[in-house]
Amino acid sequence: MHANISGVVSFQVDMKDTDLYKEDWIGLRALDESGRLVLGSVPGQHMHFTLQWLLDNVVHPYLRGPAAIGDVATARA
């Protein structure tokens, strides 16, 4: 349990204890069980990151392919 500065109490639940993971709604458990799930951390609060951080730590290392960001128009041509 955690109380933030405004006094709001929140609970942190382990990913593997959520229905989303256990029932494999989006393939997260399958990805984990196959050894392809990469977990990382972001400095700051939940979902508070810059676009540059997202590009450097997610898009470029894991999602960049033939139609990379900025190359979409070229890929469609």
LODOKOL-88665 format. One line per field, with one value per atom (N, C-alpha, C, O): residue number from 1; atom name; x, y, z. Coordinates in Angstrom, 1 decimal. Example, Ala and Ser with C-alpha at 12.3 -4.5 7.8 and 13.67 -1.06 7.14 Angstrom:
2
pos 1 1 1 1 2 2 2 2
site N CA C O N CA C O
X 13.2 12.3 13.2 14.2 12.8 13.7 12.9 13.4
Y -5.7 -4.5 -3.3 -3.3 -2.2 -1.1 0.0 1.1
Z 7.8 7.8 7.8 8.5 7.1 7.1 7.9 8.0
END
This chain:
77
pos 1 1 1 1 2 2 2 2 3 3 3 3 4 4 4 4 5 5 5 5 6 6 6 6 7 7 7 7 8 8 8 8 9 9 9 9 10 10 10 10 11 11 11 11 12 12 12 12 13 13 13 13 14 14 14 14 15 15 15 15 16 16 16 16 17 17 17 17 18 18 18 18 19 19 19 19 20 20 20 20 21 21 21 21 22 22 22 22 23 23 23 23 24 24 24 24 25 25 25 25 26 26 26 26 27 27 27 27 28 28 28 28 29 29 29 29 30 30 30 30 31 31 31 31 32 32 32 32 33 33 33 33 34 34 34 34 35 35 35 35 36 36 36 36 37 37 37 37 38 38 38 38 39 39 39 39 40 40 40 40 41 41 41 41 42 42 42 42 43 43 43 43 44 44 44 44 45 45 45 45 46 46 46 46 47 47 47 47 48 48 48 48 49 49 49 49 50 50 50 50 51 51 51 51 52 52 52 52 53 53 53 53 54 54 54 54 55 55 55 55 56 56 56 56 57 57 57 57 58 58 58 58 59 59 59 59 60 60 60 60 61 61 61 61 62 62 62 62 63 63 63 63 64 64 64 64 65 65 65 65 66 66 66 66 67 67 67 67 68 68 68 68 69 69 69 69 70 70 70 70 71 71 71 71 72 72 72 72 73 73 73 73 74 74 74 74 75 75 75 75 76 76 76 76 77 77 77 77
site N CA C O N CA C O N CA C O N CA C O N CA C O N CA C O N CA C O N CA C O N CA C O N CA C O N CA C O N CA C O N CA C O N CA C O N CA C O N CA C O N CA C O N CA C O N CA C O N CA C O N CA C O N CA C O N CA C O N CA C O N CA C O N CA C O N CA C O N CA C O N CA C O N CA C O N CA C O N CA C O N CA C O N CA C O N CA C O N CA C O N CA C O N CA C O N CA C O N CA C O N CA C O N CA C O N CA C O N CA C O N CA C O N CA C O N CA C O N CA C O N CA C O N CA C O N CA C O N CA C O N CA C O N CA C O N CA C O N CA C O N CA C O N CA C O N CA C O N CA C O N CA C O N CA C O N CA C O N CA C O N CA C O N CA C O N CA C O N CA C O N CA C O N CA C O N CA C O N CA C O N CA C O N CA C O N CA C O N CA C O N CA C O
X 0.8 0.0 0.9 2.0 0.4 1.2 0.3 -0.8 0.6 -0.1 0.7 1.8 0.2 1.0 0.8 0.2 1.4 1.5 0.1 -0.1 -0.9 -2.2 -3.0 -4.2 -2.4 -3.1 -3.9 -4.6 -3.9 -4.6 -3.9 -2.7 -4.6 -4.0 -4.1 -5.2 -3.0 -3.1 -2.4 -1.5 -2.7 -2.0 -1.3 -1.7 -0.1 0.7 0.5 0.7 0.1 -0.2 0.9 1.2 1.5 2.5 1.8 0.7 2.5 2.0 1.4 0.4 2.2 1.8 0.5 0.0 0.1 -1.1 -2.3 -3.4 -2.2 -3.4 -4.1 -3.5 -5.4 -6.2 -5.7 -5.6 -5.2 -4.7 -3.5 -3.5 -2.7 -1.6 -2.0 -1.7 -2.7 -3.1 -3.9 -3.8 -4.9 -5.8 -5.2 -5.9 -4.1 -3.3 -4.2 -4.2 -4.9 -5.7 -5.0 -5.6 -3.8 -3.1 -1.8 -1.0 -1.6 -0.5 0.8 1.9 0.6 1.7 2.3 3.5 1.5 2.0 2.7 3.8 2.1 2.8 4.2 5.1 4.2 5.5 6.5 7.7 6.0 6.9 7.4 8.6 6.4 6.8 7.7 8.5 7.7 8.6 10.0 10.9 10.1 11.4 11.6 12.7 10.5 10.6 10.1 10.1 9.7 9.2 10.4 11.2 10.5 11.6 10.9 10.1 11.3 10.8 11.9 13.1 11.5 12.4 11.8 10.7 12.5 11.9 12.1 13.0 11.3 11.4 11.5 10.8 12.4 12.5 11.3 10.7 10.9 9.7 8.4 8.5 7.3 6.0 5.5 6.0 4.5 3.9 3.4 2.7 3.9 3.5 4.0 3.4 5.0 5.5 6.9 7.9 6.9 8.2 8.1 7.0 9.2 9.2 9.2 9.4 8.8 8.8 10.2 10.3 11.2 12.5 12.9 13.5 12.5 12.8 12.1 12.7 10.8 10.1 10.7 10.9 11.2 11.9 13.2 13.5 14.0 15.3 15.2 16.1 14.2 14.2 13.2 13.2 12.2 11.2 11.2 11.4 10.9 10.7 11.9 11.9 13.0 14.2 14.8 15.1 14.9 15.4 14.5 14.9 13.2 12.2 11.3 10.8 10.9 9.9 10.3 9.5 11.5 12.0 12.2 12.9 11.6 11.6 11.6 12.0 11.2 11.2 10.4 10.7 9.3 8.5 8.7 7.8 9.9 10.3 9.6 9.2 9.5 9.0 9.7 11.0 9.0 9.6 9.8 10.0 9.7 9.8 8.5 8.5 7.4 6.1 5.8 5.3 5.9 5.6 6.5 6.0 7.7 8.6 8.2 8.3 7.8 7.5 6.2 6.1 5.3 4.1 4.2 3.4 5.3 5.5 5.9 6.1
Y -1.2 0.0 1.2 1.2 2.3 3.5 4.7 4.7 5.7 6.9 8.0 8.3 8.7 9.7 11.0 11.1 12.1 13.4 14.0 14.7 13.7 14.2 13.3 13.6 12.2 11.4 10.3 9.5 10.2 9.1 7.8 7.7 6.8 5.5 4.6 4.5 4.0 3.1 1.8 1.8 0.8 -0.5 -0.9 -0.7 -1.5 -1.9 -3.4 -4.2 -3.9 -5.3 -5.8 -5.2 -6.9 -7.5 -7.9 -8.4 -7.7 -8.0 -9.4 -9.6 -10.3 -11.7 -12.1 -13.2 -11.2 -11.4 -10.8 -10.9 -10.1 -9.5 -10.5 -11.4 -10.3 -11.1 -10.9 -11.8 -9.7 -9.4 -10.4 -10.9 -10.6 -11.5 -13.0 -13.8 -13.3 -14.7 -15.3 -16.5 -14.5 -15.0 -14.7 -15.0 -14.1 -13.8 -13.0 -13.4 -12.0 -11.2 -10.6 -10.5 -10.2 -9.5 -10.2 -9.7 -11.5 -12.2 -12.0 -12.4 -11.2 -10.9 -12.1 -12.2 -13.0 -14.2 -15.1 -15.6 -15.2 -16.0 -15.5 -16.2 -14.2 -13.5 -13.7 -14.0 -13.7 -13.9 -15.4 -15.6 -16.3 -17.7 -18.1 -19.1 -17.4 -17.7 -17.0 -17.2 -16.2 -15.5 -14.3 -13.8 -13.7 -12.6 -11.3 -10.2 -11.4 -10.2 -9.4 -10.0 -8.2 -7.3 -6.3 -5.5 -6.3 -5.4 -4.3 -4.6 -3.1 -2.0 -1.1 -1.3 0.0 1.0 2.4 2.6 3.3 4.7 5.6 5.4 6.5 7.4 8.2 8.6 8.5 9.3 8.5 7.3 9.1 8.5 7.7 7.7 6.9 6.0 6.8 7.7 6.3 6.9 8.3 9.0 8.8 10.1 10.0 9.8 10.0 9.9 10.9 11.2 11.2 12.1 11.3 10.1 12.0 11.4 10.9 9.8 11.6 11.2 9.9 9.1 9.8 8.6 7.4 6.4 7.6 6.5 6.1 4.9 7.1 6.7 6.0 5.0 6.5 5.9 4.5 3.7 4.3 3.1 2.0 0.9 2.4 1.5 1.4 0.3 2.5 2.5 2.0 1.0 2.7 2.3 0.9 0.2 0.5 -0.8 -2.0 -3.0 -1.8 -2.9 -2.8 -3.8 -1.6 -1.5 -0.9 -0.9 -0.5 0.1 -1.0 -2.0 -0.8 -1.8 -1.0 0.2 -1.7 -1.0 0.3 1.2 0.3 1.5 2.3 2.5 2.7 3.3 4.7 5.2 5.2 6.5 7.5 7.6 8.4 9.3 8.8 9.5 7.5 6.8 6.3 5.6 6.6 6.0 6.4 5.6 7.7 8.2 7.5 7.1 7.3 6.6 5.2 4.7 4.5 3.1 2.9 1.9 3.9 3.8 4.1 3.7 4.8 5.3 4.1 4.3
Z 0.0 0.0 0.0 0.6 -0.7 -0.8 -0.7 -1.3 0.1 0.1 -0.5 -0.1 -1.5 -2.2 -1.4 -0.4 -1.9 -1.2 -1.0 0.0 -1.8 -1.6 -0.7 -0.4 -0.2 0.8 0.1 0.8 -1.2 -1.9 -1.7 -2.0 -1.3 -1.1 -2.3 -2.9 -2.7 -3.9 -3.6 -2.6 -4.3 -4.1 -5.4 -6.5 -5.2 -6.3 -6.4 -5.4 -7.6 -7.8 -8.8 -9.8 -8.4 -9.3 -10.6 -10.7 -11.7 -13.1 -13.2 -13.8 -12.7 -12.8 -12.0 -12.1 -11.1 -10.3 -10.9 -10.3 -12.0 -12.6 -13.6 -14.1 -13.8 -14.7 -16.1 -16.9 -16.5 -17.8 -18.1 -19.2 -17.1 -17.3 -17.2 -18.1 -16.1 -15.9 -17.0 -17.4 -17.5 -18.5 -19.9 -20.9 -20.0 -21.2 -22.3 -23.4 -21.8 -22.6 -23.9 -24.9 -23.7 -24.8 -25.2 -25.9 -24.7 -25.1 -24.2 -24.5 -23.1 -22.3 -21.6 -21.6 -21.1 -20.4 -21.5 -21.1 -22.6 -23.7 -24.0 -24.2 -24.1 -24.4 -23.3 -23.6 -22.1 -20.9 -20.9 -20.7 -21.1 -21.0 -22.1 -22.0 -23.2 -24.3 -24.2 -25.0 -23.1 -22.9 -23.7 -23.8 -24.2 -25.1 -24.4 -25.1 -23.2 -22.5 -21.9 -21.1 -22.2 -21.6 -20.7 -21.1 -19.4 -18.4 -18.2 -18.1 -18.0 -17.8 -16.8 -16.3 -16.5 -15.6 -16.2 -17.0 -15.7 -16.1 -14.9 -13.9 -15.0 -13.8 -13.7 -14.7 -12.4 -12.2 -11.9 -11.6 -12.1 -11.8 -12.9 -14.0 -12.6 -13.6 -14.9 -14.8 -16.0 -17.3 -17.5 -18.4 -16.7 -16.9 -17.6 -16.9 -18.9 -19.6 -20.8 -21.3 -21.4 -22.5 -23.8 -23.8 -24.9 -26.2 -26.5 -27.1 -26.2 -26.5 -25.8 -26.4 -24.5 -23.7 -24.4 -24.6 -24.8 -25.5 -26.8 -27.1 -27.6 -28.8 -28.6 -29.2 -27.6 -27.3 -26.7 -27.0 -25.9 -25.0 -25.5 -25.0 -26.3 -26.8 -28.3 -28.9 -28.9 -30.4 -31.1 -31.9 -30.9 -31.7 -31.4 -32.3 -30.1 -29.9 -30.2 -30.6 -30.1 -30.3 -31.4 -31.9 -31.9 -32.9 -34.2 -35.1 -34.3 -35.5 -36.6 -36.4 -37.7 -38.8 -40.1 -40.2 -41.2 -42.5 -42.6 -43.3 -41.8 -41.8 -40.5 -39.7 -40.2 -38.9 -38.8 -39.9 -37.6 -37.4 -38.3 -38.3 -39.0 -39.9 -41.3 -42.2 -41.5 -42.8 -43.3 -44.3 -42.6 -43.1 -44.5 -45.2 -44.8 -46.1 -47.2 -48.2 -46.9 -47.8 -48.0 -49.1 -46.9 -47.0 -47.8 -48.5 -47.8 -48.6 -50.0 -50.9 -50.4 -51.7 -52.7 -53.8
END
